[in-house]
């Protein structure tokens, strides 16, 4: 079985950034800057927050972590986003999920300026993605796409897996992974079935698929009997098992004799997602208008 690791690709992407960061510093008089908003310090995504901060600091990118309190309410969150969006010293904004109940809405994502929405969740960025007919338009469209979905596509390309003509099952229909990923794969001429909790005969769909991509958020639920022999599995899940050890949606040990190739958790899609986010943050700074002096609004 081939292990579709992502650490090498992540390092390659990050390795292209120092020269671009220096160019930003020359033009703007400061390094690129990223604001990360995270409400829940114990969520699975929080594991990656620390890695994002460390990677940014290593590259010389200014990164600021904000941890608002849910009890302050949604209006305070919206006000905070407006101030951050207007801050000329902030190039990129990343909102970690999950959010407090009632906070995750179209109104939230559209409170982000599209030019700073590096995870591609605003109506403008998402709309541009879904209007793309070819994946080349996604790669060079001048807008931002959800980083995790983009990371899957880049991981496939890195390992010479061409989705064109494949039957592909995607488990999970979130706006950050499942739906944008299905659009990207379709733009690559794949035939995609988007599965979710109400899908009937999920195992049969998986068994008829050349490639299974799971982003369901259920620890080790994907078993060998759900796969066709020789299938490829991309595991986007970030979970913790009964021993509090990070794991994916796929039961790696169970499927390794059935699948031809599997991306590991950790070490697969996660590192590439991180690299895509940082690359997008640098691109946001490259596109940011130059000001005489950036007034720092937030502290």
N, C-alpha and C positions, 0 to 999 in steps of 0.2 A: 504494500500500500504506500502510495506517495503522500507525504505530509506537505500540505500547501502552506508553508510558513510565511509570515509576513514581515519578519524583522529585517530581512535583507532589503526588501522593497522599501520599507519605512526609512532605513538608513540612506538609501539612494535618493529618495525624495528630499529628506532633510539635508543631504549633502549638497543639493543644488541651491540652498537658500542663503548661505553666508554672503555671497556676492550681491544677491538681490537686496539683502538687508542693508549692506553698506551703501548701495545706491539710494535706498530710501533715506538713510541717515544724511547723505549728501544733499538730497533734494529737500527734505522736510526739516533738517536740523535736529532730528531725533530718530530713535529706532521705531519700528512698527510697534503698535500697542494692542493688546487683547484684554478685554474684560470678560471674566467668567462669573456667571451667576449660578450659585448652587444652594438650594434650600435645605437639602438633606445630606448631612455629613456621613450618614451610614448607608446610603443607597449604593447599588452596584456601580453606578456611574462615577461615584466619588473616588473609586479606586483609580480611575483614569484621570481625574482632576489633578491629582498629585503628579502624575506623569506628564500631563500637559504643562503644568507650571515648571517642572524641572527641565523639560525639553526647551521651553521658551527661554528660560533663564540661561541655559547653556548656549543658546544661539544669540543671546543679547537682545531678545524681544522683551519689551516691557509688558508684564502680565499682572493683573490685579484681580484677586478673588473677592467677590462680594457674597456674603451669606445673610440675606434678609431674613426676617422672622415672619413666619406665616401669619401670626396673630396681628401683624400690622395691617393686614387686609389687602385686597386687590387694588383699590384706588391708589394706595401708597406704592404698590409695585408698578402700576402704570406711570405714575409720576416719576419714579426712579428711572424707568426705561426712557421716558421723554428727555430727562436731564442727561442721561448717558448718551442717547442718540444725538444730542446737540453738542456734546463735548468734542471740540475739535482736536483734543489730544488723544482721543480714543478712536482707533481705526476699525476694530472688529469686536463683535459682541457674541458670546456663546452662552445660551441658556441651557443649563443641564436639566435633564428630565430624570425623575418625575418632578412635577410642580405640585403645590398644594391644591387641594380639591377646589375646582371652580376656576383655577388660574389658567388652565390650558385651553385656549380658545383662539379663534382667528384674530380677535381683537388684540391678543397678546403678541402674536407673531407680526401683525401689521403695525404694531407700535415700534418695531425695529426698522430703521432705515434700510432699504434693500442693499445699499452699498456697504453696510456694516453687518448684515445678516449672513455670516459666513457658514451657517449650517443650512441655508437655503429654505427656510420655512415660511417666509413671508409670501403673501399672495403673488407679488410681482416675480420673485425668484421661482416659486413653484409653478406659476403659470407659464413662464418661459420654458421650464423643463418639459412640461406636458405638451407644449406646442412643437417641440423638437421632433423631427422626423428621422434623423440619423444621429447616432451617438457622437459623431464628430461635431455636431452642433452643440452638444452638451459640453464637450471638452473645450470648445473655443467660443462659446456663446457670450462671453462677457458678463456672466451672472454666476451666482453661487448655487450649488446643488447640495442636498443633504450629504454630509461627509461620510457617513457609514455606508450608504448605498454606493457612493462613488468609490469608496475603498474596496468594496466587493468587486466592482468592475475592474479596477486597477489590479487587484490580486489575480483575477482570472487572466488578464492580459499578461501579467508578469510570468505566470506559469503556463503560458501558451495554450490556454483553453479558450477556444472561440465559440461563443454562444450561438452563432448563426446556424439555423436549422435544428437546434436542439429543442427537445421537450423539457421544459424547466418548471419545477414546482417551487413556489415561494411560500413559506409558512409565516404568516404574520402580515397584517394589513395596515401597519402604522404609517403615519405621514412621514416619519423620519427614515424608515427602512423599506418596508414591504411595498407600498405603492410607488414611491419613486424608483425603487429598484426594478419593479416590473416594467415601468416605463422605459428605463434605460436598456433593459434586456430586449424589450420589444423593438427599440430603436436599433438594436444589433441583429435584428431579424430572427430572434428566438420566438418560440411559441410558449407563452407563459400562462400557468394556472396559479392564481393567487388564492391561497387557502387560508382559512381562519376558523374560529371556534364553531361556526355554523356550517362549515363545509361537510358534505356527506362523502363517505368513502375516501377519507384522506389517505389512508394507507394504499388504496388501489391507485390513486393519483400518483403517489410517490413511486410506487412500483413500476409505473409506466413512464417515469421521468429519467432522462439522462443525467440531470443535475438537480439536486435538491438543496435549496438555501433556506435555512431555518432561522427565524428571528422571533420565536414565540415567547421566549423568556421563561421556559419551563425546563428545569434541570434534568438532563439525561433522558428526555422523553423519546428521542428518536432512536429506535432499535433496528437491528439488522433485518428483522422480518418485514419491515416497512420499506425496504430498499430493493431495487433490482441489482443483481450481481454486476459489479463493475461500475456502479453509479458513482458520481462525484458528489461530495457533500461540502458545502460552505456553511460553517457554523458561526452565526452572528450573535448567538446568545451569550449573555454575561450573567451567570448565576453562581450561587454557592451551594455546595452539596451538604449532606448531613454532617460532614466533618469540617464545615466552614471553609472548604477549599474551593477556589474558583473553578468553574466548569462551564461547559456550553450546553446547548440544547441536545446535542447528540451524545449518546453514550459511546465515547471514543473506543473503549476497550471492547464493547459489544459489536460495533460495526466494522472494526478494522479488518476483519477477514472477508467481509462482503464488499465494502466500498473499494473503488480503485484509488481514490484520492480524497483526503479529508483535510480541512483547515483546523488546526488545533485551537483550543482555548485553555490558557492564554497563548499568545504568540502568533495568532493568525490574522484575522480581520482587525483586531484592536490596535496593534501598532500602526497599521496603514491608515486607519481612521484618524489617529492622532496626527500623523504626518500630513494628511489631507487638510485637517483643520489648521495646522500651523502654516502650511503653504497658502491656504485661503486667506489667513490673517495677513500674511506678507503681501498678497495680491491686493487686499483691501487697502493697505497702506500705499501701495504703488499707484492705486487709482484715486487716492484721497487728494483733494485740492490743497495746494500749498497756501498757507496763511502767513501773514507777517509775523505773528506770534500766537501760538496756540494757547488759549486761556484754559487753564485746568479748572473745570467746574466742580468735579467731584474729588473728594479726598478719601 
